[in-house]
Amino acid sequence: MRKRFEQQTSLGQTPISEVKITTRCREAVVELLAALQQLFITEEYNTRVFNILESSILKGKKRTGRTGMDLWQIFVLAQVRLCMNISYDRLHYLSNNDKLLRQIMGVERDPGYGQIEFEYQNIYDNVSLLDDETIRELNGVVLSFGHEVFKKKEEAALRLKTDSFVVESRVHFPTDYNLLWDCLCKCIDVMEKFQKKHTCLTGWRKIGNWQSELKGFMRELGKSSCSGGRNKEERVKASATKYLNKSTGLISKLEKQKDEIPINDTADLAMICSLEHYIPLAKKHINLLQRRVMQGEQIPHQEKMFSVFEDYTEWITKGKLSPNVELGKKLGITTDQFDLIIDYQLMSQQQDRDVVVNLADRVLNKWKIASWSFDKGYWDKGNKELLETEIPLVIMPKLGKRNQQEAEQEHAPQYKRLRNKHSAIESNINELENRGLDKCPNYGIKHFKNYVGLGVCAYNLKKIGKSILEERRKQIKAMATYQKAA
């Protein structure tokens, strides 16, 4: 049975509330741990965090059995991973060797006493238990805690800024011929596993030859497409013809023999499902390649795929010189005057202007807003009129030609001051990318959402911790000045 944390302090162990965190270090993880310590020792927020973790992780679990990793340890390790933008391997190393981290986790003991150590798989399995809904609830608690640290008055209105950026997926650059290769390669891998498991399966003695020839034809087509010279179009078509013929032959062979494969257990059933998933995708890309290269057709954007594994991936062009194209999902964030992220949203096939109405519903139901700034991508006449009914100052520059009234409004001193301050959100985005939200290493849309949520939560905690340590530095400096004067 899991515990919130170990209540009974062991011999040689420093209580979490008494852990000394240096104020002379500006490392991000030190600021994060300072915030986590303060969150732990503040009874109100401690209770709220553990209630959320218990309702999610312990839901439907028996109160007896083997003791698992404490909820506090799971929460700390999840935040450290995103704050430092590290892999599970490095997180495993730090959890067993970083003294300050282990003290905040409540597992470090003095030399001479037995040390608690964590296994890699144990960390991986437990940190992965935090889902998107749980993380959003935790981030709500962290925001309340942060506003208390920053000494926000309850009735004080927020000054908000909203912008979006791209969190990239872990995918290679997509072309129809290399996506076709991905599908064929997975089909061949499945058939190799069937061949090893069921020796009675015949007709696949030369499966290695299929793989090497298909890969060779794929590379030949890629080189023909990239190179110049005379008769390029003929060379590309010749390479594509060989690649398409071989691919079509493999798919035909798979479809004929798929029903002959024995299914003895759930592993066999899973592999059959994998085949039934990748064969249609392979046929789709055979069709796209044939239409584009052989028939000279321009493929509509909505028919294209950008990854056969991470199928949620979008091709995003934001009109920038570098990078001109990004592959992933757009993430919209809204920050307040304390640089805390109060709202975030992953966009699915949406532009910035499409999310304003839902964003306003979420934010206005929770907070009082004094001003709210956007960039031109959010401009829409209906969006601005809607926000102006509830918010005194809406900074949303018009995309296009302005009439006299709009020009006067955008040249007003207060409007220009708030519009100039809007650029501060770019530094928040840059820090988020340093916290791990430049590219998601996890697979699947579910884990993508979890990763983004943990990145936002770690960012907020780091900002809070920085404020806590700055306040402690001021107190130390004031004390030193007082002692010197005395």
MARLOMAR-380479 format. One record per residue (C-alpha): z, y, x. Coordinates in steps of 0.25 Angstrom, whole numbers, padded with zeros to 4 digits, always signed. Example, Ala and Ser with C-alpha at 12.3 -4.5 7.8 and 13.67 -1.06 7.14 Angstrom:
BEGIN
+0031-0018+0049+0029-0004+0055
This chain:
BEGIN
+0000+0000+0000-0004+0014+0005+0007+0025+0007+0005+0040+0007+0011+0040+0021+0022+0033+0028+0035+0040+0023+0044+0034+0033+0043+0040+0047+0043+0029+0058+0050+0030+0071+0043+0039+0081+0034+0046+0070+0033+0061+0067+0033+0065+0052+0020+0071+0048+0028+0084+0044+0033+0085+0059+0020+0083+0066+0017+0095+0076+0003+0100+0075-0001+0109+0086-0006+0123+0083-0013+0125+0096-0024+0116+0093-0036+0120+0084-0042+0106+0083-0047+0103+0068-0039+0090+0067-0026+0097+0071-0028+0107+0060-0031+0096+0050-0018+0089+0054-0010+0101+0052-0015+0103+0038-0013+0088+0035+0001+0089+0040+0004+0101+0031-0002+0094+0019+0007+0082+0021+0020+0090+0022+0017+0099+0010+0023+0090-0001+0014+0095-0012+0000+0092-0005+0006+0080+0001+0008+0074-0013-0005+0078-0018-0013+0072-0007-0006+0059-0008-0007+0058-0023-0022+0060-0021-0023+0049-0010-0015+0040-0018-0022+0041-0031-0035+0038-0023-0032+0028-0012-0021+0021-0019-0028+0020-0033-0027+0006-0038-0020+0001-0026-0008-0008-0026+0005-0002-0021+0008-0014-0013+0001-0021-0001-0003-0017+0013+0000-0003+0018-0013+0005+0020-0015+0018+0028-0007+0029+0022-0014+0039+0013-0010+0051+0022-0016+0044+0034-0029+0042+0026-0029+0056+0022-0027+0061+0036-0037+0053+0043-0048+0056+0033-0045+0071+0036-0045+0069+0051-0058+0062+0051-0066+0073+0044-0058+0085+0051-0062+0079+0064-0076+0074+0060-0074+0061+0066-0077+0046+0064-0068+0035+0060-0067+0030+0074-0062+0043+0079-0052+0044+0067-0047+0030+0070-0045+0034+0085-0037+0047+0081-0029+0040+0070-0023+0031+0081-0022+0041+0093-0021+0055+0088-0006+0058+0088-0007+0071+0079-0016+0064+0068-0007+0052+0068+0006+0060+0066+0000+0067+0054-0004+0054+0049+0010+0049+0051+0008+0037+0060+0010+0043+0074+0023+0038+0081+0029+0041+0095+0026+0032+0107+0034+0019+0107+0033+0017+0092+0022+0009+0085+0009+0016+0082+0001+0015+0069-0014+0013+0071-0025+0013+0062-0038+0005+0062-0052+0010+0061-0055+0003+0048-0042+0007+0042-0045+0021+0044-0059+0020+0039-0055+0012+0026-0044+0022+0022-0051+0035+0025-0062+0031+0017-0053+0029+0004-0053+0044+0002-0064+0047-0009-0071+0060-0013-0062+0062-0025-0049+0060-0017-0054+0069-0006-0057+0080-0016-0043+0079-0022-0037+0080-0008-0045+0092-0005-0040+0099-0017-0026+0097-0012-0030+0101+0002-0036+0114-0004-0023+0117-0011-0015+0115+0002-0024+0123+0010-0023+0135+0000-0008+0134+0001-0009+0134+0017-0019+0146+0016-0009+0153+0007-0018+0155-0005-0012+0161-0017-0014+0153-0030-0020+0164-0037-0029+0169-0025-0044+0167-0028-0053+0160-0018-0065+0166-0011-0075+0154-0010-0087+0151-0002-0097+0140-0005-0108+0134+0003-0114+0120+0006-0119+0112+0018-0124+0098+0021-0116+0086+0024-0126+0077+0031-0126+0062+0028-0127+0051+0039-0142+0049+0038-0154+0049+0047-0166+0058+0044-0173+0052+0032-0188+0049+0032-0195+0039+0022-0198+0029+0033-0184+0029+0040-0177+0028+0026-0187+0016+0023-0182+0010+0036-0168+0011+0032-0170+0004+0019-0178-0007+0026-0168-0009+0037-0157-0011+0027-0165-0021+0020-0167-0029+0033-0153-0028+0037-0149-0034+0023-0159-0045+0025-0154-0048+0039-0140-0050+0033-0145-0059+0023-0153-0067+0033-0140-0069+0042-0131-0073+0030-0141-0082+0022-0149-0091+0032-0157-0096+0020-0164-0083+0019-0178-0084+0024-0190-0074+0027-0182-0065+0036-0184-0071+0050-0191-0058+0055-0182-0048+0049-0180-0042+0062-0195-0040+0064-0195-0033+0050-0185-0023+0055-0191-0020+0068-0205-0018+0063-0200-0009+0051-0192-0001+0061-0204+0000+0071-0214+0005+0059-0203+0015+0055-0202+0021+0069-0217+0021+0070-0219+0029+0057-0208+0039+0062-0215+0041+0075-0229+0043+0068-0223+0053+0059-0216+0061+0069-0227+0061+0080-0239+0070+0080-0253+0068+0085-0267+0064+0079-0268+0055+0067-0253+0056+0064-0255+0054+0049-0263+0041+0051-0252+0036+0061-0241+0039+0051-0248+0032+0040-0251+0019+0049-0236+0019+0053-0231+0021+0039-0241+0010+0034-0235-0001+0043-0221+0004+0040-0223+0003+0025-0230-0010+0025-0219-0017+0033-0208-0010+0024-0215-0015+0011-0216-0029+0017-0201-0029+0020-0198-0024+0006-0207-0034-0001-0200-0045+0007-0186-0041+0003-0190-0040-0012-0196-0054-0012-0184-0060-0005-0173-0052-0010-0171-0062-0022-0170-0074-0012-0158-0069-0005-0145-0077-0008-0133-0069-0013-0121-0076-0010-0110-0065-0010-0108-0050-0012-0113-0047+0002-0126-0053-0002-0126-0045-0015-0123-0032-0007-0135-0035+0003-0144-0038-0009-0140-0024-0015-0143-0018-0002-0157-0023-0002-0159-0019-0016-0155-0005-0012-0164-0003+0000-0176-0010-0005-0179+0000-0016-0176+0011-0005-0186+0005+0005-0197+0004-0006-0194+0019-0010-0196+0024+0005-0208+0015+0006-0214+0022-0006-0210+0036+0000-0216+0033+0014-0229+0028+0008-0230+0040-0001-0227+0050+0010-0235+0044+0022-0246+0036+0016-0249+0045+0003-0245+0058+0009-0236+0061-0002-0224+0071-0001-0212+0064-0006-0203+0073-0016-0189+0076-0011-0182+0069-0022-0189+0055-0019-0184+0055-0004-0171+0048+0001-0164+0053+0013-0156+0041+0016-0156+0027+0011-0141+0025+0015-0135+0039+0011-0143+0041-0001-0136+0053-0005-0141+0061+0007-0149+0073+0003-0160+0081+0011-0154+0095+0012-0162+0107+0017-0154+0120+0017-0165+0129+0024-0158+0129+0037-0165+0128+0051-0155+0118+0056-0153+0109+0050-0165+0110+0041-0162+0097+0034-0149+0090+0031-0146+0076+0025-0134+0075+0017-0127+0082+0006-0124+0096+0003-0109+0100+0003-0105+0113-0005-0091+0118+0000-0083+0130-0006-0073+0137+0003-0062+0147+0000-0056+0159+0008-0048+0149+0016-0060+0141+0021-0055+0129+0012-0066+0121+0005-0061+0121-0010-0074+0114-0015-0085+0105-0010-0096+0098-0016-0107+0088-0012-0120+0092-0018-0130+0081-0023-0145+0086-0023-0139+0100-0027-0141+0114-0021-0130+0124-0019-0133+0132-0032-0132+0119-0040-0117+0117-0037-0111+0131-0040-0108+0128-0055-0100+0115-0052-0094+0121-0040-0089+0133-0048-0083+0124-0058-0075+0117-0048-0070+0129-0040-0067+0139-0052-0058+0128-0059-0049+0127-0047-0049+0141-0040-0049+0156-0043-0061+0162-0035-0062+0176-0030-0076+0175-0023-0086+0164-0021-0098+0165-0011-0110+0156-0010-0123+0157-0002-0137+0158-0008-0139+0144-0010-0129+0144-0022-0136+0156-0029-0140+0154-0043-0139+0165-0054-0131+0156-0063-0121+0151-0052-0118+0166-0048-0116+0170-0063-0107+0158-0066-0098+0161-0054-0097+0176-0056-0091+0173-0070-0079+0167-0063-0078+0173-0049-0077+0188-0045-0086+0187-0033-0098+0177-0031-0106+0178-0018-0119+0171-0021-0131+0178-0014-0144+0177-0022-0155+0168-0018-0167+0177-0019-0170+0191-0023-0158+0199-0028-0159+0210-0039-0152+0223-0037-0139+0219-0043-0138+0206-0035-0141+0214-0022-0130+0224-0025-0120+0213-0028-0124+0206-0015-0122+0219-0007-0109+0222-0012-0098+0222-0001-0089+0212-0006-0101+0202-0009-0106+0204+0005-0092+0202+0011-0090+0189+0004-0105+0184+0006-0102+0186+0021-0089+0178+0020-0097+0167+0014-0103+0163+0028-0088+0158+0032-0091+0145+0024-0101+0141+0035-0090+0139+0044-0083+0131+0034-0095+0122+0033-0096+0121+0048-0082+0117+0049-0084+0106+0038-0095+0101+0046-0086+0100+0058-0076+0092+0049-0087+0081+0047-0096+0087+0036-0108+0088+0044-0112+0074+0042-0105+0063+0034-0104+0050+0042-0100+0042+0030-0110+0034+0021-0112+0035+0006-0110+0047-0003-0096+0043-0007-0091+0043+0008-0100+0056+0010-0092+0063-0001-0079+0058+0004-0082+0063+0018-0086+0077+0013-0073+0078+0005-0064+0074+0017-0072+0084+0026-0069+0095+0016-0054+0091+0015-0053+0090+0031-0059+0104+0032-0049+0110+0022-0037+0103+0029-0042+0108+0043-0043+0122+0038-0029+0121+0032-0023+0115+0045-0030+0127+0053-0022+0137+0044-0009+0129+0045-0010+0129+0061-0014+0144+0061-0002+0147+0053+0007+0139+0063+0001+0146+0075+0004+0160+0068+0019+0155+0066+0020+0150+0081+0014+0163+0086+0023+0172+0077+0035+0163+0082+0031+0165+0096+0030+0180+0094+0043+0181+0088+0050+0173+0099+0044+0182+0109+0048+0194+0102+0062+0189+0101
